[in-house]
């Protein structure tokens, strides 16, 4: 079973979650999470949002290809640090 770690939750939110867990009769946090997900039902994205996301992914993949094609040789941390320092000096 997978473990989920949740950090930086306010005390107020934790109290509310504990109350909700008790009121829904959930024995574990995983059970509460499953109930909350089920209660939301299937939310679907609009066609416009979906097409915008697909376009964004395609743009990112094209950018990745462009950068990869222009990259010369194998990158090294030392070389990139030297380049960044020269860039900062100008």
C-alpha positions, 0 to 999 in steps of 0.5 A: 500500500502506498503512503501519502505524506501531507505536510504543513497542514494548519491545526484548524484544517487538521481538526476539521479533517478529524471531525469529518473522519469521525462523522463519516465513520472512517477508520483510516485517513485513506478511507476518508480520502477515498470517500472524499474523492468518491463524493466529488464525482467525476469532474470533467474538463471542458473541451476548450480546457482540454484543447488548451492543455494539449496545445501547451503540452505540444508547445513544451515538447517542441521547446524541448526538441529545439533546446535539445537540438541547439545544445552542444555536447554533453552538459556539465555542471562546472561548464554551466556554472562558468557560463552563468558567471560570465553571463552575470558579469556582463 
